[in-house]
């Protein structure tokens, strides 16, 4: 699977073979070239393909550029599970990333993201969510799972985990992920969890808070393992203090039997103090974070928790640099397929040969060099296509 075209050729064709003008792999390949050049809807893609018809004729053997209707149908009907599978495999093979390890373990972040303009507001439809994952050290994963709304993340997270190899990895999720089914799924796949505890698990939260108050009243709190980190960020000073509660016997008073919450081995109590440098205003927040890891040190615990916010920075790039929040695809699989291609661009843009390029800089390079985009980035040569046709 050296060239991208080889990977795309493995996607099942949904069409009736009668009257087919274009190979499906040809359409997918041209669409990806268009997206790499920052054309993010079917009309713009059709214009791009028409302008580059001579290049695609030499490369693929097509005679006429596809219409925007044809392109739209590809997005609507292509099975996104196959598209994301083969794109992800090709990226892993051709652009391998180095994971950032914590205590020799990989870290996987999971978080949901809304696409606000993709909702039909006239019918009262809520913005759809995409459930995303990201290995620490990589960009956001190509495969995202469509979710009807925020609350449905609870049922979608186990499905996303089924796609992923989390053996020996640490999975971080926001507080919505503190659910028995999700904890059980992570542990059954031999992974580890690190999830905040909030009001959605009131009994667990009250147990943790009661234990904290007991430790404070008995003068034991300040003797627990802890670490402190100060950061200067955007005109404010942030001070994080993470204290580790190592004794978990207090959980036995609330939970019994085979309750998955009894697998909680440590509680990291994270306190944040924020000082606005200009006004001097100080604010405080705190949250307990549960994990099944027994030997974790406070510094590692805090580093993993803070690294979870890296997936949110990827969401910012999707909105600001790839305009995802304003995308209006709604029909069929179009939303998931276009989402996969935006994430594919982000993965390609993070290349060791140009580590300081932003996504817009990378897309500008693709716009200005068709041969470089096709030959170097997508690893596709005309000779390969000719061999495939002859074979």
C-alpha positions, 0 to 999 in steps of 0.5 A: 500500500505504497501510494494513496491510490492503492489504499483508496482502491480498497474502498468498496464501490457502492454504485451500480456498475451500469453507467459508471463514468469514473472509478471510485478511487479516481474520485476519492483521489481527486477529492483529497487533492482538492481538500489538500488545496483548501477546497472544502465543499463540492462546488469548489472541488468541481472548479478545482478539478476542472482547472486541473483537468489536464493534470488529472487526465495525465495521472488518472486517464479521465476525460471530463472533470466530475460535476459537483453533484457527482462529488456530493454523491461520493460524500453521501454514499461512501462508507465512512468506516472504510474510508477512515480505516484505509486512510488511517492505515496509509498514514500509519505506514507512510507517516509514522508518528512517535508517541509521547510516553508517560511512564513508558505508556501511550496516552490516548485522549478522547473528546467530543466536538460540535459542528454548529453549522451542520445542524438544521436549526429551522427544524430545531435540530441540535448541533451534531457532535463528532467524537474524536481521539488523539494519541499524545504526540500525534495529531487528532485521529482520522476516525471520528464517530458521529454522535447525535448530541453531547449526551450520546457521547456516553454510548458512543465512547465504548464504540470508539474504543472498539476501533482502537488498540488501547492495550497498556495505554492510558485513556483520558476523557472528560467527566462525561466518561466517568461511567461504569460501562466505559471504565469496564470497556477500558479495563477489558481491553487491558487499558488504564483510565484517568477521568475527572469525577463531577456531578454526573457521579454524585455518590462517587464525588461525595465520597471523594470530597468526604475523604478529603475533608477527613484527611484535612481535619486529621492533619494528614492532607499536607503530608500526601504526595503532591506537585505544583506547577506554575504557568504564565499564559495569555496575561494570566498566571496559572498555578496547579497543585495536584495531591494524590490520595493513595488510600482507596479503602473509603470507596468500599463504604459506598461501592461493593461487589463487582462495581467497576468504581472499585478499580479506582486505585488513586485519586488525584485532587487537582486545584487550580489558582488563576491570577489575572496579571492586569486586574489582579483578580484571583479565581480558584477551581478544583476537580478530583481525577480517578485512575486505576494506576497504582504507582503513578507519581504526582508529576506524571499524573498532572502531566497526563491530565494537562496533556488532555487539553492538547486534543482541544487545541486540535479542535481549535485548528479544525475550526480556525484553520479548516473552518469545520464549525461552518461546514454544512454537510448534512446528508448521508455519510457526508459529514463523517467523510468530510470530517475524515478528510479534514483530519487527514490534512492535519495528519499530513501537515505534521511531517518531519520534513517541515515541522514548523509548517502550519496547516494553512502553510501546508495547504498553500504548498499543495496549491502551488505544487501539484506534482509535489503534492501528488508525487511526494506527499501522496506518493503517487506516480503515473507509472504506478497507475499504469502498472495497476491498469495493466495488471 
